[in-house]
Amino acid sequence: MPQSTPRIDDAPSLSPAAASLAEQHYEPALSPIVLAGAVRLIEVAIVVLIGFAVYVSYVVPAHGFAWHYFAAVAGIALLAVFAFQVADIYQVQAFRGHEKQYMRLASAWSVVFLVAIGVSFFAKSGDHFSRVWLGMFYVLGLFALIAFRRALFLLVRRWTHEGRLERRTVVVGADANGETLINSLASQRDSDVRVIGVFDDRGDGRASATCAGIPKLGTVDDLVEFARNTRVDLVIFSLPVSAESRILQMLKKLWVLPVDIRLSAHTNKLRYRPRSYSYVGNVAVLDIFDKPIADWDVVMKWLFDKIVGTIALICALPIMAVVALAIKRDSRGPVFFKQKRYGFNNELIEIWKFRSMYIDQSDASASKLVSKGDSRVTRVGRFIRKTSLDELPQLFNVVFAGNLSLVGPRPHALQAKAENRLYDEAVDGYFARHRVKPGLTGWAQIHGWRGETNSQEKIQRRVEHDLYYIENWSILLDLYILAQTPFALIRTENAY
């Protein structure tokens, strides 16, 4: 979807209320889905460890080694997770330490052992298992699980206080509909939604200065800048579906943000099929945009970057040492070159490269793109730029700084231009490529759109490929891009 978001340098200044809120310290959000999954894994590990600990300490010395205990421990662990799921104690609300959590956990744990005893009875295998082992497994397992849940309660209480388990939400529409929406969200018990502000494009004559006690912080243009200065997890439109043209105008500005965008259905007279809705608490909403990479996908991509990036860095160190020596012998100046570029959500990041230009002609802002035969480039620089060896130090960004991914849209320099126009001026939707972390290589690069971008068509095609990658991301796609990158580097006609 095209957009016309202003450049960072020309971004509107925030209102005093919005600026004050944006300046407040906040912690990164924790995904409830990932938290619940991690708790499941930890509790499986606890059950397995307790079962084997009792087995090794009592059964083995008394009765010797027996394989069927391994199957029994694995079965009880899996059955326990299923029972806890049925007991509904894998919700963040349960982690907050309500007494019902412990009662449900003890009941589910007891049911697991009743089922295990029943299975062994009907299978006529009860004589194969030690009753002492079973009893100690039950008691010690129950104590260990309750102790873990107590520690989890303390952690969750701290995270709740820090705001890491809430969705920082803004509402678009400072009118009666917005007030109804905010009141509906506020009335829900144990809700993770925290409305931090309201935005509206209409003037103060048609939009209130506050909405249900929540301050109006500015226009939708201000919301784009606000979300780049503080954490915003969710945007909800309180406008009716009938305001289609107005909603579309706003979405053209907001879709560049890495946030979930929803349209509240509480004012719509037109009813869709139930499965068309999702819910924020009890409020029915229509999904407009989702954050591209969220929940377990974030974990998978982080692990992918750290594991594969570390392996790649270790393998690349000998090559990097040779390149560094060649640069040092070829021209005076430092081996490395640091440059500010746009990162995730337009955050300014500093990336590492091997220096490829003469030190007195380096262009940190890339106000003039490197062209074929550029006199600013050293002899070694021409080779490492053509082969992309100058990008290898960015593995430090991936492994240590964490502000780059192995695969993603390539980060561009701040003043990079195409036909004397800054990239965001030349291409509608340019900033939407910053909804994910930038990468060392990407979908555009393996399709030949690398190197010089001296025309609007080249940057347009690069952005189109970047947006395709964002919308279709998967670990398999990252693996495919990494596998194709060496072949793409052979095609050096656009790299100078």
C-alpha positions in Angstrom: 0.0 0.0 0.0 1.5 3.4 -1.0 2.1 6.0 1.6 3.5 9.5 2.0 5.2 9.4 5.4 7.5 12.4 5.8 11.2 12.0 6.1 12.7 11.7 9.5 14.4 15.0 9.2 11.1 16.7 8.3 9.0 14.7 10.9 6.5 16.8 12.7 7.3 17.9 16.2 5.2 16.2 18.9 2.9 18.0 21.2 4.2 18.5 24.8 1.9 15.7 26.1 3.1 13.3 23.4 6.7 14.3 23.8 6.6 13.8 27.6 5.1 10.4 27.2 7.6 9.4 24.5 10.5 10.4 26.7 9.4 8.1 29.5 11.5 4.9 30.0 9.9 1.7 28.9 11.0 -1.9 28.7 10.6 -4.2 25.7 7.4 -6.1 25.5 7.2 -9.8 26.3 5.0 -12.0 24.2 2.3 -13.8 26.3 2.4 -16.6 23.7 6.1 -17.1 24.0 5.9 -16.8 27.8 3.2 -19.5 28.0 5.3 -21.7 25.6 8.4 -21.3 27.7 6.5 -22.2 30.9 5.3 -25.4 29.2 8.8 -26.4 28.2 10.2 -25.6 31.7 7.5 -27.6 33.4 8.1 -30.6 31.1 11.8 -30.4 32.0 10.9 -30.2 35.8 8.8 -33.3 35.6 11.4 -35.2 33.6 14.2 -34.2 36.0 12.2 -35.1 39.1 11.2 -38.5 37.6 14.7 -39.4 36.6 16.2 -38.0 39.8 14.0 -40.4 41.9 14.7 -43.2 39.5 18.5 -42.8 39.7 18.6 -42.2 43.4 16.1 -45.0 44.5 15.2 -47.5 41.7 18.6 -48.1 40.2 20.4 -48.9 43.5 17.5 -51.1 44.7 16.3 -52.8 41.5 18.8 -52.0 38.8 18.4 -50.4 35.4 15.1 -50.7 33.5 14.1 -49.0 30.3 10.4 -48.9 31.0 10.9 -46.1 33.5 12.1 -43.8 30.7 8.8 -44.4 28.9 6.8 -43.8 32.0 8.6 -40.5 32.8 8.1 -39.2 29.3 4.4 -40.2 29.3 3.7 -38.5 32.6 5.5 -35.3 31.5 3.4 -35.1 28.3 0.2 -36.0 30.1 1.0 -33.3 32.7 1.3 -30.6 30.1 -2.0 -31.7 28.6 -3.7 -31.7 32.0 -2.4 -28.3 32.8 -3.6 -27.0 29.5 -7.1 -28.4 30.2 -7.0 -26.8 33.7 -6.3 -23.5 31.9 -3.3 -22.5 33.9 -1.1 -21.5 30.9 -2.6 -18.0 30.8 -0.8 -14.9 32.0 -3.6 -14.3 34.4 -2.9 -17.6 36.0 0.8 -16.8 36.3 -0.1 -13.7 38.4 -0.3 -16.0 41.4 -4.1 -16.4 42.0 -4.7 -19.2 44.6 -6.9 -21.0 42.0 -3.7 -21.6 40.0 -2.1 -23.8 42.7 -5.4 -25.7 43.4 -5.8 -26.4 39.7 -2.2 -27.4 39.3 -2.5 -29.8 42.3 -5.7 -31.3 40.9 -4.4 -31.7 37.4 -1.2 -33.3 38.7 -3.2 -35.7 40.8 -5.3 -36.7 37.8 -2.2 -37.4 35.9 -1.0 -39.9 38.4 -4.5 -41.5 38.7 -4.5 -41.9 34.9 -0.9 -43.4 35.1 -2.0 -45.8 37.8 -5.1 -46.8 35.9 -3.1 -47.4 32.7 -0.6 -49.6 34.5 -3.4 -51.5 36.2 -5.3 -52.3 32.9 -2.0 -53.0 31.1 -1.1 -55.4 33.9 2.3 -53.7 34.3 1.9 -52.3 37.8 4.3 -54.9 39.2 7.0 -53.5 36.9 7.1 -50.1 38.7 8.2 -49.2 42.2 5.4 -47.8 44.4 8.0 -45.8 46.3 9.2 -44.3 43.0 5.7 -43.4 42.0 4.9 -41.8 45.4 8.1 -39.8 45.6 7.6 -38.7 42.0 4.2 -37.4 42.8 5.1 -35.6 46.0 8.4 -34.1 44.9 7.0 -33.2 41.5 4.1 -31.4 43.1 6.4 -29.4 45.4 8.8 -28.6 42.5 6.0 -27.4 40.2 4.4 -25.2 43.0 7.9 -23.7 43.8 8.4 -22.9 40.1 5.0 -21.3 39.9 5.8 -19.2 42.9 9.0 -18.0 41.3 7.1 -17.4 38.1 4.6 -15.3 40.0 7.4 -13.0 41.3 8.8 -12.6 37.8 5.4 -11.9 36.3 4.7 -9.4 39.0 7.9 -7.5 38.2 7.3 -7.7 34.5 3.8 -6.4 35.0 5.1 -3.5 37.1 7.6 -2.7 34.3 4.8 -2.8 31.6 6.4 -5.7 29.7 3.2 -7.8 29.7 0.8 -5.1 28.5 0.0 -4.0 25.0 0.6 -0.2 24.8 -2.4 0.9 22.7 -3.4 4.0 20.9 -6.9 4.7 19.7 -7.6 6.7 16.5 -10.8 8.7 16.9 -11.4 11.2 19.7 -15.2 11.2 19.6 -18.1 9.3 21.2 -17.1 6.1 19.4 -13.6 6.4 20.8 -14.9 7.0 24.3 -17.1 3.9 24.1 -14.2 1.8 22.9 -11.9 3.0 25.6 -14.5 2.4 28.3 -15.1 -1.1 26.9 -11.4 -1.9 27.1 -11.0 -0.3 30.6 -13.9 -2.3 32.0 -12.4 -5.7 31.2 -10.9 -7.6 34.1 -7.3 -8.8 33.8 -6.9 -7.0 30.4 -3.4 -6.5 29.0 -4.5 -3.5 27.0 -3.3 -0.1 28.2 -4.5 2.9 26.2 -1.8 5.5 26.4 -3.2 8.1 24.0 -5.7 9.1 21.4 -5.0 10.6 17.9 -7.4 12.2 15.5 -6.9 14.1 12.3 -9.9 16.4 12.9 -9.4 19.8 14.5 -10.2 20.4 18.2 -13.7 21.7 17.1 -14.7 18.2 16.0 -12.4 16.1 18.2 -12.2 16.4 22.0 -9.0 17.3 23.8 -9.5 14.2 25.9 -11.4 11.0 25.3 -12.7 9.0 28.3 -10.0 10.7 30.3 -7.2 9.8 27.8 -5.4 12.8 26.3 -5.5 13.5 22.6 -1.8 13.5 21.6 -2.1 14.8 18.0 -2.9 13.8 14.5 -2.2 10.6 12.6 1.0 12.1 11.2 2.0 12.7 14.8 1.2 9.1 15.6 3.8 7.9 13.1 6.5 10.0 14.8 5.2 9.0 18.2 5.5 5.3 17.5 9.1 5.8 16.4 10.0 7.4 19.7 8.2 5.0 22.1 6.8 1.6 22.2 3.4 1.2 20.6 2.1 -2.4 20.2 -1.5 -1.9 19.0 -3.5 0.7 17.1 -7.3 0.5 17.1 -9.5 2.6 14.9 -12.8 3.5 16.6 -14.2 4.8 13.3 -17.1 3.0 11.6 -16.6 1.0 8.4 -18.6 3.5 6.5 -15.8 6.1 6.9 -13.9 4.1 4.3 -12.0 6.9 2.5 -10.9 8.5 5.8 -9.7 5.1 7.2 -7.7 4.5 4.0 -6.0 7.8 4.1 -4.9 7.1 7.7 -3.8 3.6 6.8 -1.6 4.9 4.0 0.4 6.7 6.8 0.3 4.0 9.5 1.0 0.8 7.6 4.8 1.6 7.7 4.8 1.0 11.4 5.7 -2.4 12.9 2.5 -2.6 15.0 -0.8 -4.5 14.9 -3.6 -2.3 13.4 -7.3 -3.2 14.2 -10.6 -1.7 13.3 -13.1 -1.8 16.1 -16.4 -3.4 15.2 -18.4 -2.1 18.1 -20.0 0.7 16.1 -20.7 -1.2 12.9 -24.3 -2.1 12.1 -23.1 -4.4 9.4 -22.5 -7.8 10.9 -19.9 -10.3 9.5 -19.6 -14.0 10.1 -18.2 -14.7 13.6 -14.9 -16.1 12.3 -14.3 -12.7 10.5 -13.6 -11.1 13.9 -10.8 -11.3 16.3 -11.0 -10.0 19.8 -9.1 -7.5 22.0 -10.4 -8.8 25.3 -14.2 -8.9 24.7 -14.1 -6.2 22.0 -14.7 -7.5 18.5 -12.2 -6.1 15.9 -11.3 -6.6 12.3 -7.7 -7.3 11.6 -6.2 -4.7 9.2 -2.4 -5.2 9.6 -0.3 -7.5 11.8 3.2 -6.9 13.0 5.2 -8.8 10.4 7.4 -10.9 12.7 5.9 -11.6 16.2 5.7 -14.1 19.0 7.6 -17.3 18.3 8.7 -16.0 14.9 10.8 -13.4 16.8 12.5 -16.1 18.8 13.1 -18.3 15.8 14.7 -15.5 13.8 16.8 -14.4 16.8 18.1 -17.9 17.3 18.7 -18.2 13.5 20.7 -15.0 13.5 22.8 -15.9 16.6 23.5 -19.5 15.7 24.1 -19.2 12.0 25.7 -15.7 12.4 28.2 -17.1 14.9 29.1 -20.0 12.6 29.5 -17.6 9.7 31.6 -15.2 11.7 34.0 -18.0 12.8 34.3 -19.2 9.2 34.8 -15.7 7.9 37.5 -14.6 10.4 40.5 -15.8 8.3 39.1 -14.0 5.3 38.5 -10.9 7.3 42.1 -11.0 8.6 43.4 -11.2 5.0 41.2 -8.3 3.9 42.2 -6.2 6.9 45.9 -6.7 6.1 45.3 -5.8 2.4 43.5 -2.6 3.3 46.2 -1.6 5.8 48.9 -2.1 3.2 47.0 -0.4 0.3 46.2 3.0 1.9 46.6 4.8 5.2 43.7 5.0 7.6 41.7 2.6 9.7 40.6 -0.8 8.5 37.0 -0.5 9.5 34.4 2.2 8.6 31.3 2.9 10.6 28.2 4.4 9.1 24.8 5.6 10.4 21.9 3.9 8.6 18.2 3.4 9.2 17.3 0.2 11.1 14.2 -1.3 12.6 11.3 1.2 12.8 13.6 4.0 11.4 15.9 3.7 14.4 19.4 5.0 13.6 22.0 2.3 13.9 25.7 2.2 13.3 26.9 -0.6 11.0 30.5 -1.8 10.5 32.2 -2.2 7.1 35.7 -2.6 5.8 37.0 0.8 4.6 36.9 0.9 0.8 37.6 4.6 0.1 40.6 6.8 0.7 40.3 8.2 4.2 40.2 11.8 3.2 37.4 11.1 0.6 35.1 8.9 2.8 31.5 9.8 2.6 29.8 8.7 5.9 26.3 10.0 4.9 26.6 8.5 1.3 25.4 11.8 -0.1 27.1 10.8 -3.4 26.6 7.2 -4.4 29.6 5.2 -5.6 29.7 4.8 -9.3 31.7 2.8 -11.8 35.3 3.9 -11.8 34.8 6.2 -8.8 38.2 7.8 -7.9 37.4 7.8 -4.2 37.6 4.0 -4.1 41.0 2.4 -3.4 42.4 -0.6 -5.3 41.6 -3.0 -2.6 38.3 -1.2 -2.1 37.2 -1.9 -5.7 37.7 -5.7 -5.2 36.0 -6.0 -1.8 33.1 -3.9 -2.9 32.6 -5.9 -6.1 32.8 -9.2 -4.1 30.8 -7.7 -1.1 33.7 -8.6 1.2 33.4 -5.1 2.6 30.1 -6.2 4.2 31.6 -9.0 6.3 32.2 -6.9 9.5 28.4 -6.5 9.7 28.4 -10.0 11.1 29.5 -8.2 14.3 26.3 -6.2 14.1 24.3 -9.5 13.8 26.0 -11.5 16.5 26.9 -8.9 19.1 24.9 -5.7 18.6 21.7 -7.4 17.4 20.6 -4.5 15.3 21.0 -6.4 12.0 19.7 -9.8 10.8 21.4 -12.2 8.5 18.5 -11.7 6.1 16.3 -8.7 5.6 16.0 -5.4 3.7 19.5 -3.9 3.2 20.0 -0.8 5.4 20.5 2.4 3.4 22.6 5.4 4.3 20.8 8.5 5.5 21.4 10.7 2.5 21.3 8.0 -0.2 19.6 9.3 -3.3 18.2 8.2 -6.6 18.1 10.8 -9.4 18.9 13.5 -6.8 15.9 12.5 -4.7 16.2 10.9 -1.3 14.9 7.3 -1.4 11.8 8.0 0.7 10.9 10.9 -1.6 11.5 8.7 -4.7 9.4 5.7 -3.6 6.0 5.6 -2.0 6.0 3.1 0.9 9.8 3.3 1.3 9.7 3.3 5.2 7.5 0.2 5.2 10.7 -1.8 4.6 11.8 -0.8 8.1 9.0 -2.9 9.8 11.7 -5.6 10.3 15.4 -5.5 11.1 17.6 -4.9 8.1 19.9 -7.6 6.9 23.2 -8.5 5.3 21.5 -10.0 2.3 17.9 -10.1 1.2 15.3 -11.0 -1.4 16.1 -8.0 -3.5 19.9 -8.8 -3.5 19.5 -12.3 -4.8 17.3 -11.0 -7.6 20.0 -8.7 -8.9 18.9 -5.5 -7.2 22.1 -4.8 -5.4 24.8 -2.2 -5.8 24.2 1.3 -7.3 20.7 2.7 -7.2 21.1 5.7 -9.4 17.5 5.6 -10.8 14.1 5.7 -9.4 13.2 2.3 -11.0 16.1 0.6 -9.3 15.2 1.7 -5.8 11.5 1.1 -6.6 12.2 -2.5 -7.6 14.4 -3.0 -4.5 11.6 -1.7 -2.2 9.1 -4.0 -3.9 11.2 -7.0 -3.3 11.8 -6.0 0.3 8.1 -5.7 0.9 7.5 -9.1 -0.6 10.1 -10.5 1.8 8.4 -8.9 4.8 4.9 -10.2 3.9 6.1 -13.7 3.1 8.8 -14.2 5.7 9.7 -17.6 7.1 12.8 -19.4 8.3 12.8 -21.5 5.1 12.8 -18.3 3.0 15.8 -17.0 5.0 17.6 -20.3 4.4 16.8 -20.1 0.7 18.1 -16.5 0.5 21.3 -17.4 2.3 21.8 -20.4 -0.1 21.3 -18.2 -3.1 23.4 -15.3 -1.9 26.8 -16.8 -3.1 25.4 -17.2 -6.6 24.0 -13.6 -6.5 27.5 -12.3 -5.6 28.9 -13.8 -8.8 26.8 -11.3 -10.7 28.8 -8.2 -10.0 27.7 -6.0 -12.9 25.8 -3.6 -10.5 28.4 -3.6 -7.7 31.2 -0.9 -7.8 
